[in-house]
């Protein structure tokens, strides 16, 4: 039977699978030779990594040939020897060989740098293509390498011709039933592989090199894209687990908190000595609102007259920083109050339901909770994240998933309620009207409400309703003006509502408009505004202490006099013992800034330390004390472990 397959319509397909598995074997052997001096391999360990590696390689080969396999199934017998079939077969083989050989080359270079198969760093590289291509061009003789890959692909095609593999494929008149058995079996295997074989199955051993060598690069990169995370414990500098948790518990300990458990937990009871106040809370999370846009922080363009006026009359955080550069990272910080862990936000990851979010604290206090979004909340997994953590959903709702059982209640913003809409969603004014309608209903039902509102107008393409502001060009600055106007209009409307006198309104950014700067991670590009309106203590209150998005709600709960169970990394910045620090990062780099001590953690267990001059935005290399470095490591290491091991779940 095997010999017949190699001399049939499927001869090119099975011959390619053989070539692919052979080269995969060679790559695995080269990587093993490179790694021999760095760890101990037993005979059975080597045997296991080759056997498991073969299984993964077959899976990748099936994925690469799936489309051609379906083509062979459906190709009519009379077209088998046609010029069209010959041309398509040659083209497919040449292209798939180029993809395969390029991936093999990429695996070798990736291993050279990270000693790992593809992971979320590789996914990150796909996002930042310009930087990666420039890096490859500067690091390797790219013309020579591309020429080599092309020649290798041509050589394999030539060998296929010489061994008459194409001839067998073009002259075989295989009946449909026989094709259905072969193609059906291969396609079924292709579908079942990712269902029964996870990439993490290769990570069961204690020898990391053996685990990584067992994997296949392409299989790993798709798994990394799906999981949206980078294994912190494999790629970042670590402390002993007991020391890491001891340090973070010490950092979180204050005169108003008592830990509930000993050991590897941060759960604690927080008690306040302030008078208890239980207002409604509406948080307006503004898309891409850098502090630089506000006159309060030095802007001279008068883009935000409403926000500037509010900053001069209410509680304002002058020195707050976002944890990341994307909306989902801001959502993570504002709902979970946790440092950013490597990879994508927890909002987009698996097993992110029933977490001890800020919303969970509101729930236990008797509040309804609603997530408002002007676009379609399926984007970036937002609806699933908020819905599976107890929030009702109000969004545009044009894209519905089948069986959205995680949604407690979903309200669709109807066409008749929309005056303006672009690719990202309805304008901020229409969204705020939806918030008012929802607040009216909650008030009528007699329950306090907590609303998480996510705007979209300050996002490309920067379009908004005509006649609201004066602007010659619809650009970023004009969009900021419109958002400021919409917030002012919203406040005018809600101040007439009977429920407003018992409602706190928070205005905070999800992240800044841009993150690129002169440094690899430019701290100034994470500076965001945060204003809290209508607190029981009236008048202006300025918080100048360095702090993070994750500190917003612990500070608010302190001002409201709440006693609550906390699983949050954020701290009340008004506590006498609060030590100023922020945590922020990219997909890979993790930053810990304490006063002027800056620690940047990266893959390959890399640690960089600097003195940070905030006034000039300078980062001066400096060997900081071990205690600051350990504190940085403790925050990120424990945050990763708690989410990974279920310590953040209810």
C-alpha positions as CSV (number, residue, x, y, z in Angstrom):
1,X,0.0,0.0,0.0
2,X,2.7,2.6,0.9
3,X,4.5,2.0,-2.5
4,X,1.2,2.4,-4.3
5,X,0.6,5.8,-2.6
6,X,4.0,7.0,-3.8
7,X,3.0,6.0,-7.4
8,X,-0.4,7.5,-7.5
9,X,-2.3,10.8,-7.7
10,X,-1.0,11.4,-4.2
11,X,2.7,10.8,-5.1
12,X,3.6,14.5,-4.8
13,X,1.8,14.9,-1.5
14,X,3.3,11.9,0.2
15,X,6.8,12.6,-1.2
16,X,6.6,16.2,0.2
17,X,5.6,14.8,3.6
18,X,8.6,12.5,3.5
19,X,10.9,15.4,2.6
20,X,9.4,17.6,5.3
21,X,9.8,15.0,8.0
22,X,13.4,14.3,6.9
23,X,14.4,18.0,7.1
24,X,12.5,18.3,10.4
25,X,14.6,15.4,11.7
26,X,17.8,17.2,10.5
27,X,16.8,20.4,12.2
28,X,16.0,18.6,15.5
29,X,19.3,16.8,15.3
30,X,21.2,20.1,14.8
31,X,19.4,21.7,17.7
32,X,20.2,18.7,19.8
33,X,23.9,18.8,19.0
34,X,23.9,22.5,19.9
35,X,22.2,21.8,23.2
36,X,24.2,18.7,24.3
37,X,26.7,20.7,26.4
38,X,24.1,22.7,28.2
39,X,22.1,19.9,29.9
40,X,22.1,16.2,30.4
41,X,20.2,14.0,28.0
42,X,19.5,10.3,28.7
43,X,19.2,7.7,26.0
44,X,15.5,7.3,26.7
45,X,15.1,11.1,26.8
46,X,16.6,11.4,23.3
47,X,14.5,8.6,22.0
48,X,11.4,10.2,23.5
49,X,12.1,13.6,22.0
50,X,12.6,12.1,18.5
51,X,9.4,10.0,18.8
52,X,7.3,12.8,20.1
53,X,8.9,15.2,17.6
54,X,8.0,12.8,14.8
55,X,4.3,13.0,15.9
56,X,4.4,16.9,15.8
57,X,6.2,16.9,12.5
58,X,3.5,14.7,10.9
59,X,0.9,17.1,12.3
60,X,2.6,20.1,10.6
61,X,3.0,18.2,7.4
62,X,-0.7,17.4,7.3
63,X,-1.5,21.1,8.0
64,X,0.8,22.2,5.1
65,X,-0.7,19.7,2.7
66,X,-4.4,20.0,3.7
67,X,-5.4,22.4,0.9
68,X,-3.6,20.3,-1.7
69,X,-5.1,17.2,-0.3
70,X,-8.6,18.6,-0.7
71,X,-7.7,19.7,-4.3
72,X,-6.6,16.1,-5.1
73,X,-9.9,14.8,-3.8
74,X,-12.0,17.1,-5.9
75,X,-9.9,17.2,-9.1
76,X,-11.8,15.4,-11.9
77,X,-10.1,12.3,-13.4
78,X,-10.2,13.9,-16.9
79,X,-8.1,16.9,-15.7
80,X,-5.4,14.7,-14.1
81,X,-3.0,15.1,-17.0
82,X,-4.0,18.7,-17.9
83,X,-1.7,21.7,-18.1
84,X,-3.7,23.4,-15.4
85,X,-3.2,20.6,-13.0
86,X,0.5,20.4,-13.8
87,X,1.0,24.1,-13.4
88,X,-0.9,24.2,-10.1
89,X,1.0,21.2,-8.7
90,X,4.4,22.6,-9.6
91,X,3.4,26.0,-8.1
92,X,2.0,24.5,-4.9
93,X,5.1,22.3,-4.3
94,X,7.5,25.2,-4.9
95,X,5.6,27.6,-2.6
96,X,5.2,25.0,0.2
97,X,8.9,24.1,0.0
98,X,9.8,27.8,0.3
99,X,7.6,28.1,3.3
100,X,9.0,25.0,4.9
101,X,12.7,25.8,4.3
102,X,12.2,29.4,5.5
103,X,10.6,28.1,8.7
104,X,13.5,25.8,9.2
105,X,16.0,28.6,8.8
106,X,13.9,30.8,11.1
107,X,13.9,28.0,13.7
108,X,17.6,27.8,13.7
109,X,18.0,31.6,14.2
110,X,15.3,31.7,16.8
111,X,16.9,28.9,18.8
112,X,20.3,30.7,18.5
113,X,18.8,33.7,20.3
114,X,16.2,32.1,22.7
115,X,17.0,28.4,22.9
116,X,13.4,27.6,22.3
117,X,11.0,26.6,19.5
118,X,8.7,29.4,18.4
119,X,6.7,31.0,21.1
120,X,4.8,34.2,21.7
121,X,8.0,36.2,21.0
122,X,7.8,34.8,17.5
123,X,4.2,36.0,17.3
124,X,5.4,39.4,18.6
125,X,7.9,39.4,15.7
126,X,5.0,38.9,13.2
127,X,3.4,42.0,14.7
128,X,6.5,44.2,14.5
129,X,7.6,43.2,11.0
130,X,9.6,46.3,10.1
131,X,11.9,46.0,13.1
132,X,12.3,42.2,12.6
133,X,13.1,42.5,8.9
134,X,15.6,45.2,9.5
135,X,17.2,43.1,12.3
136,X,17.5,40.1,10.0
137,X,19.0,42.2,7.2
138,X,21.6,43.6,9.6
139,X,22.4,40.3,11.3
140,X,22.5,37.8,8.3
141,X,23.5,37.8,4.7
142,X,19.9,37.9,3.6
143,X,20.4,37.8,-0.2
144,X,22.6,34.8,0.2
145,X,20.2,33.0,2.5
146,X,17.2,33.7,0.2
147,X,19.2,32.5,-2.7
148,X,20.0,29.3,-0.8
149,X,16.4,28.7,0.1
150,X,15.3,29.2,-3.5
151,X,18.1,26.8,-4.8
152,X,17.1,24.2,-2.3
153,X,13.5,24.3,-3.3
154,X,14.5,24.1,-7.0
155,X,16.7,21.1,-6.2
156,X,13.9,19.2,-4.5
157,X,11.5,19.9,-7.4
158,X,14.2,18.7,-9.8
159,X,14.7,15.5,-7.7
160,X,10.9,14.9,-7.8
161,X,11.1,15.2,-11.6
162,X,14.1,12.9,-11.9
163,X,12.4,10.2,-9.7
164,X,9.2,10.5,-11.9
165,X,7.1,11.6,-8.9
166,X,5.2,14.2,-11.0
167,X,4.7,11.6,-13.8
168,X,3.0,9.2,-11.3
169,X,0.8,12.1,-10.1
170,X,-0.3,13.2,-13.6
171,X,-1.0,9.8,-15.0
172,X,-2.9,8.2,-12.2
173,X,-6.6,7.8,-12.8
174,X,-7.7,7.0,-9.2
175,X,-11.5,6.4,-8.6
176,X,-13.3,8.9,-6.4
177,X,-14.1,6.3,-3.7
178,X,-10.4,5.5,-3.3
179,X,-9.5,9.2,-3.2
180,X,-12.2,9.8,-0.6
181,X,-10.7,7.1,1.7
182,X,-7.2,8.6,1.4
183,X,-8.1,12.2,1.5
184,X,-10.8,11.7,4.2
185,X,-8.3,9.9,6.4
186,X,-5.7,12.6,6.1
187,X,-8.2,15.4,6.6
188,X,-9.7,13.7,9.6
189,X,-6.2,13.4,11.1
190,X,-5.5,17.1,10.3
191,X,-8.7,18.1,12.2
192,X,-8.1,15.8,15.2
193,X,-4.5,16.6,15.8
194,X,-5.0,20.0,17.5
195,X,-8.0,18.6,19.4
196,X,-6.1,15.8,21.0
197,X,-2.4,17.0,20.9
198,X,-1.7,20.3,22.6
199,X,1.7,21.9,22.4
200,X,1.9,21.9,26.2
201,X,1.9,18.0,26.0
202,X,5.6,18.3,25.2
203,X,6.3,20.3,28.3
204,X,5.6,17.5,30.8
205,X,9.3,16.8,31.6
206,X,11.7,18.7,33.8
207,X,14.3,19.1,31.1
208,X,13.4,22.2,29.3
209,X,15.7,21.5,26.4
210,X,14.2,18.1,25.9
211,X,10.7,19.6,26.0
212,X,11.5,22.2,23.4
213,X,13.3,19.8,21.1
214,X,10.3,17.6,21.1
215,X,8.2,20.3,19.6
216,X,7.8,21.5,16.0
217,X,8.2,25.1,15.1
218,X,5.1,25.8,13.1
219,X,2.9,23.8,15.5
220,X,4.4,25.9,18.3
221,X,3.8,29.2,16.7
222,X,0.1,28.5,16.1
223,X,-0.2,27.3,19.7
224,X,1.5,30.5,20.9
225,X,-0.8,32.6,18.9
226,X,-3.8,30.8,20.4
227,X,-2.7,30.9,24.0
228,X,-1.5,34.6,23.8
229,X,1.1,34.1,26.5
230,X,4.8,33.5,27.0
231,X,5.8,31.1,29.7
232,X,7.4,33.4,32.3
233,X,9.1,30.6,34.2
234,X,11.0,29.4,31.2
235,X,12.3,32.7,29.8
236,X,12.6,35.2,32.7
237,X,14.9,35.5,35.7
238,X,13.3,33.8,38.7
239,X,13.4,33.9,42.5
240,X,12.7,31.0,44.7
241,X,8.9,30.8,44.9
242,X,8.8,31.3,48.7
243,X,11.0,34.3,48.5
244,X,9.0,35.9,45.6
245,X,5.7,35.6,47.5
246,X,7.3,36.7,50.8
247,X,8.5,39.9,49.0
248,X,5.2,40.7,47.3
249,X,3.2,40.1,50.5
250,X,5.5,42.4,52.3
251,X,5.0,45.1,49.6
252,X,1.2,44.7,49.8
253,X,1.0,44.7,53.6
254,X,-0.3,47.9,55.2
255,X,-2.0,48.9,58.4
256,X,-5.5,48.3,56.9
257,X,-4.9,44.9,55.4
258,X,-4.7,41.3,56.8
259,X,-3.7,38.3,54.8
260,X,-6.3,35.5,54.8
261,X,-3.9,32.7,53.9
262,X,-0.3,31.9,54.4
263,X,2.2,31.2,51.7
264,X,1.5,31.5,48.0
265,X,-1.4,33.9,48.0
266,X,-2.1,37.6,48.1
267,X,-5.7,37.4,49.3
268,X,-6.3,39.8,52.2
269,X,-9.0,41.6,54.0
270,X,-8.8,45.4,53.6
271,X,-10.6,47.5,56.2
272,X,-11.0,51.3,56.1
273,X,-11.3,53.8,58.8
274,X,-13.2,56.3,56.6
275,X,-17.0,56.7,56.6
276,X,-18.8,54.1,54.4
277,X,-20.2,55.5,51.1
278,X,-21.7,53.3,48.4
279,X,-22.3,55.4,45.3
280,X,-23.0,54.3,41.7
281,X,-19.7,54.3,39.8
282,X,-19.4,55.0,36.1
283,X,-15.9,54.7,34.7
284,X,-15.3,56.2,31.2
285,X,-12.2,54.5,29.8
286,X,-11.1,56.8,27.0
287,X,-9.3,55.3,23.9
288,X,-5.7,56.4,23.5
289,X,-5.9,59.5,25.8
290,X,-2.3,60.5,26.4
291,X,-1.7,62.9,29.3
292,X,0.1,65.0,26.7
293,X,-3.2,66.0,25.1
294,X,-4.4,67.8,28.2
295,X,-3.6,71.5,29.0
296,X,-3.4,70.3,32.6
297,X,-0.2,68.5,31.7
298,X,1.2,71.3,29.5
299,X,-0.5,71.0,26.1
300,X,-1.1,74.5,24.6
301,X,-3.6,73.5,21.8
302,X,-6.7,73.7,24.0
303,X,-7.8,70.3,22.9
304,X,-9.5,69.3,26.2
305,X,-11.2,72.3,27.8
306,X,-13.7,70.1,29.6
307,X,-11.1,67.7,31.0
308,X,-8.8,70.6,32.0
309,X,-11.7,72.3,33.9
310,X,-12.5,69.0,35.6
311,X,-8.9,68.5,36.6
312,X,-8.9,71.8,38.4
313,X,-12.0,71.0,40.5
314,X,-11.8,67.3,41.4
315,X,-9.5,64.4,42.3
316,X,-6.8,64.1,39.7
317,X,-3.9,61.7,39.5
318,X,-1.0,63.7,38.1
319,X,1.5,60.9,37.9
320,X,-0.4,57.8,36.7
321,X,1.0,55.4,34.1
322,X,-0.7,52.8,31.9
323,X,0.5,49.2,32.1
324,X,0.6,48.7,28.3
325,X,0.0,50.0,24.8
326,X,-3.3,48.3,23.9
327,X,-6.9,48.6,25.0
328,X,-7.1,45.0,26.3
329,X,-4.0,45.7,28.5
330,X,-5.7,48.7,30.0
331,X,-8.8,46.6,30.6
332,X,-6.7,44.0,32.4
333,X,-5.2,46.6,34.6
334,X,-8.4,48.3,35.5
335,X,-10.4,45.1,36.1
336,X,-7.8,42.8,37.7
337,X,-5.4,45.3,39.1
338,X,-2.4,43.1,38.1
339,X,1.0,43.8,36.6
340,X,1.2,42.9,32.9
341,X,2.5,39.4,32.2
342,X,4.4,38.4,29.1
343,X,2.3,37.9,25.9
344,X,-1.1,39.3,25.4
345,X,-3.5,40.6,27.9
346,X,-5.4,38.2,30.2
347,X,-8.5,39.6,28.5
348,X,-7.6,37.5,25.4
349,X,-6.4,34.4,27.1
350,X,-8.0,31.1,27.9
351,X,-9.3,30.2,31.4
352,X,-10.0,33.9,32.3
353,X,-13.5,33.4,33.6
354,X,-14.7,33.8,37.2
355,X,-11.7,35.9,38.3
356,X,-11.5,38.1,41.4
357,X,-11.9,41.2,39.4
358,X,-12.8,44.7,40.6
359,X,-16.3,43.9,39.3
360,X,-16.4,40.9,41.7
361,X,-15.8,43.3,44.6
362,X,-18.7,45.4,43.3
363,X,-20.9,42.3,43.0
364,X,-20.3,41.3,46.6
365,X,-21.3,44.8,47.6
366,X,-24.6,44.3,45.9
367,X,-24.0,46.2,42.6
368,X,-25.1,45.4,39.1
369,X,-22.2,45.6,36.6
370,X,-22.4,46.4,32.9
371,X,-19.7,46.7,30.2
372,X,-20.5,49.3,27.6
373,X,-18.7,49.4,24.2
374,X,-19.6,51.4,21.1
375,X,-18.3,48.7,18.7
376,X,-18.7,45.0,18.5
377,X,-17.6,43.4,21.7
378,X,-16.5,40.2,20.1
379,X,-13.4,42.0,19.1
380,X,-10.3,41.2,21.2
381,X,-12.5,38.7,23.2
382,X,-13.9,41.6,25.3
383,X,-17.5,40.4,25.5
384,X,-16.4,36.9,26.5
385,X,-14.0,38.3,29.2
386,X,-16.5,40.7,30.7
387,X,-19.5,38.3,30.3
388,X,-17.7,35.3,31.9
389,X,-16.8,37.6,34.8
390,X,-20.3,38.6,35.6
391,X,-20.9,41.7,33.6
392,X,-23.9,42.5,31.5
393,X,-23.0,43.6,28.0
394,X,-24.2,46.6,26.0
395,X,-22.6,46.9,22.6
396,X,-23.3,47.3,18.9
397,X,-23.8,43.6,18.7
398,X,-23.5,43.1,14.9
399,X,-21.3,40.0,15.3
400,X,-22.9,37.3,17.4
401,X,-21.2,34.1,18.4
402,X,-23.3,30.9,18.4
403,X,-24.1,29.9,22.0
404,X,-22.9,33.0,23.9
405,X,-23.7,31.3,27.1
406,X,-21.1,33.3,29.0
407,X,-23.2,36.4,28.6
408,X,-25.4,37.3,31.7
409,X,-27.4,39.7,29.7
410,X,-26.7,41.5,26.4
411,X,-28.3,44.7,25.1
412,X,-27.8,45.6,21.5
413,X,-27.5,49.3,20.6
414,X,-30.1,49.6,17.9
415,X,-29.7,51.5,14.6
416,X,-32.3,54.1,15.6
417,X,-30.2,55.0,18.6
418,X,-27.1,55.7,16.5
419,X,-26.5,59.1,14.9
420,X,-22.9,58.4,13.7
421,X,-20.8,55.3,13.2
422,X,-17.5,54.3,11.7
423,X,-15.5,51.1,11.3
424,X,-14.7,51.0,15.1
425,X,-18.1,51.7,16.4
426,X,-20.6,54.4,17.3
427,X,-19.5,57.9,18.3
428,X,-18.9,58.6,22.0
429,X,-22.0,60.7,22.2
430,X,-24.2,57.8,21.2
431,X,-22.4,55.5,23.5
432,X,-22.8,57.9,26.5
433,X,-26.6,58.1,25.7
434,X,-26.7,54.3,25.9
435,X,-25.0,54.5,29.3
436,X,-27.6,57.0,30.5
437,X,-30.4,54.7,29.3
438,X,-28.9,51.8,31.2
439,X,-28.3,53.9,34.4
440,X,-31.9,55.0,34.3
441,X,-33.1,51.4,34.3
442,X,-30.7,50.3,37.1
443,X,-31.8,53.2,39.2
444,X,-35.5,52.3,38.7
445,X,-34.7,48.8,39.8
446,X,-33.3,50.1,43.0
447,X,-29.8,48.7,42.8
448,X,-26.5,50.5,42.8
449,X,-24.6,50.1,39.5
450,X,-21.0,49.9,38.3
451,X,-20.5,50.7,34.6
452,X,-17.3,50.1,32.7
453,X,-17.5,52.3,29.5
454,X,-15.0,51.9,26.7
455,X,-15.0,54.7,24.0
456,X,-13.8,54.4,20.4
457,X,-13.9,57.9,18.8
458,X,-10.3,58.7,19.6
459,X,-9.1,56.0,17.3
460,X,-8.2,55.9,13.6
461,X,-10.0,56.8,11.3
462,X,-10.7,59.8,13.7
463,X,-14.2,60.5,12.4
464,X,-17.1,61.9,14.4
465,X,-20.4,63.7,13.9
466,X,-20.3,67.0,12.0
467,X,-21.3,70.2,13.8
468,X,-20.0,69.2,17.3
469,X,-16.6,70.9,17.3
470,X,-14.7,73.3,15.1
471,X,-11.9,71.5,13.2
472,X,-10.6,71.9,9.7
473,X,-9.2,68.4,9.4
474,X,-10.4,65.2,11.0
475,X,-7.2,63.9,12.6
476,X,-6.1,62.7,16.0
477,X,-6.2,66.2,17.6
478,X,-9.7,66.7,16.3
479,X,-10.8,63.4,17.6
480,X,-9.5,64.3,21.1
481,X,-11.5,67.6,20.8
482,X,-14.6,65.6,20.0
483,X,-14.1,63.1,22.8
484,X,-13.7,66.0,25.3
485,X,-16.9,67.6,23.9
486,X,-18.8,64.3,24.3
487,X,-17.7,63.9,27.9
488,X,-18.8,67.4,28.7
489,X,-22.2,66.8,27.0
490,X,-22.6,63.6,28.9
491,X,-21.9,65.3,32.3
492,X,-24.4,68.0,31.5
493,X,-27.1,65.4,30.9
494,X,-26.3,63.2,33.9
495,X,-26.2,66.1,36.3
496,X,-29.9,66.5,35.7
497,X,-30.6,62.9,36.7
498,X,-31.8,62.2,40.2
499,X,-29.2,59.4,40.5
500,X,-26.2,61.6,39.8
501,X,-26.0,63.1,43.3
502,X,-25.0,59.5,44.4
503,X,-22.7,58.7,41.5
504,X,-19.0,58.8,41.1
505,X,-17.6,59.3,37.6
506,X,-14.1,58.2,36.7
507,X,-12.4,59.4,33.5
508,X,-9.2,57.5,32.7
509,X,-7.3,56.4,29.6
510,X,-6.8,52.8,28.5
511,X,-3.3,53.6,27.1
512,X,-1.5,56.4,25.3
513,X,-1.8,57.4,21.7
514,X,1.8,56.3,20.9
515,X,4.5,54.3,22.7
516,X,7.5,54.8,20.5
517,X,10.3,57.0,21.9
518,X,14.0,57.5,22.1
519,X,14.4,54.6,24.5
520,X,13.4,50.9,23.9
521,X,10.6,51.4,26.4
522,X,9.9,55.1,26.8
523,X,8.3,55.6,30.2
524,X,6.9,59.0,29.3
525,X,4.7,57.4,26.6
526,X,2.7,55.6,29.2
527,X,1.7,58.7,31.2
528,X,-2.1,58.9,31.3
529,X,-4.7,61.2,32.9
530,X,-7.2,60.0,35.6
531,X,-9.9,62.2,37.1
532,X,-12.5,61.2,39.7
533,X,-15.6,63.3,39.9
534,X,-18.4,63.7,42.5
535,X,-16.6,62.2,45.5
536,X,-18.1,62.8,49.0
537,X,-15.1,65.0,49.7
538,X,-15.7,68.0,47.4
539,X,-13.1,70.2,45.8
540,X,-9.7,69.8,44.2
541,X,-7.5,66.9,45.4
542,X,-4.2,66.3,43.6
543,X,-2.3,63.1,43.9
544,X,1.3,63.6,42.7
545,X,2.7,60.3,43.7
546,X,4.0,58.0,41.0
547,X,1.4,55.2,40.5
548,X,-0.3,52.9,38.0
549,X,-3.6,52.1,36.5
550,X,-3.7,49.1,38.9
551,X,-3.8,51.5,41.9
552,X,-7.0,53.3,40.8
553,X,-9.6,51.1,42.5
554,X,-7.7,50.3,45.8
555,X,-7.4,54.1,46.2
556,X,-11.1,54.7,45.3
557,X,-12.2,52.0,47.8
558,X,-10.1,53.6,50.5
559,X,-11.8,57.0,49.8
560,X,-15.2,55.3,49.9
561,X,-14.5,53.6,53.2
562,X,-15.0,50.1,51.9
563,X,-14.1,46.9,53.7
564,X,-13.5,44.2,51.1
565,X,-11.6,41.1,50.2
566,X,-8.7,41.9,47.9
567,X,-6.8,39.8,45.4
568,X,-5.4,42.9,43.8
569,X,-1.8,44.0,43.3
570,X,-2.9,47.7,43.3
571,X,-2.5,49.8,46.4
572,X,-4.1,52.7,48.0
573,X,-1.7,55.5,47.1
574,X,-3.1,57.7,49.9
575,X,-1.9,55.2,52.5
576,X,1.0,56.7,54.6
577,X,3.3,53.7,53.9
578,X,2.7,53.7,50.1
579,X,6.0,53.4,48.2
580,X,5.8,55.0,44.7
581,X,6.2,52.5,41.9
582,X,4.7,51.6,38.5
583,X,4.7,48.4,36.4
584,X,4.3,48.5,32.6
585,X,5.6,46.7,29.6
586,X,5.4,45.4,26.0
587,X,4.7,41.8,24.9
588,X,8.2,40.8,26.0
589,X,9.8,43.5,28.2
590,X,8.5,44.1,31.7
591,X,9.2,47.3,33.5
592,X,9.4,48.1,37.3
593,X,10.0,51.7,38.2
594,X,10.3,52.5,41.9
595,X,11.0,56.2,42.5
596,X,13.9,56.7,40.2
597,X,15.1,53.0,40.1
598,X,14.2,51.3,36.8
599,X,14.4,47.6,36.2
600,X,13.6,46.0,32.8
601,X,13.1,42.3,32.7
602,X,13.3,40.4,29.3
603,X,13.5,36.9,27.8
604,X,16.7,34.9,28.1
605,X,16.7,35.8,31.9
606,X,17.9,39.3,30.9
607,X,17.8,42.0,33.5
608,X,18.7,45.7,32.8
609,X,18.9,48.4,35.4
610,X,18.9,52.2,35.1
611,X,18.4,55.4,37.0
612,X,15.4,57.2,35.5
613,X,15.3,61.0,35.3
614,X,11.6,61.8,34.9
615,X,12.1,65.5,34.1
616,X,14.4,64.7,31.1
617,X,13.0,61.2,30.4
618,X,16.6,59.8,30.6
619,X,17.5,56.3,31.4
620,X,21.1,56.1,32.8
621,X,22.5,52.6,33.1
622,X,23.2,51.9,36.7
623,X,23.8,48.7,38.9
624,X,20.8,49.0,41.2
625,X,20.6,47.4,44.6
626,X,19.6,43.7,44.6
627,X,16.5,44.5,46.7
628,X,14.9,46.6,43.9
629,X,15.6,43.9,41.3
630,X,14.2,41.2,43.5
631,X,11.0,43.3,44.1
632,X,10.6,43.7,40.3
633,X,11.0,40.0,39.8
634,X,8.6,39.2,42.7
635,X,5.8,41.3,41.2
636,X,5.9,39.7,37.7
637,X,6.7,36.2,38.8
638,X,3.9,35.9,41.3
639,X,1.4,37.6,39.1
640,X,2.1,35.0,36.3
641,X,2.0,32.1,38.8
642,X,-1.3,33.2,40.4
643,X,-3.1,33.5,37.1
644,X,-1.5,30.3,35.6
645,X,-2.3,28.2,38.7
646,X,-5.8,29.6,39.4
647,X,-4.9,31.9,42.3
648,X,-6.8,34.8,40.8
649,X,-10.1,32.8,40.5
650,X,-13.0,33.2,42.8
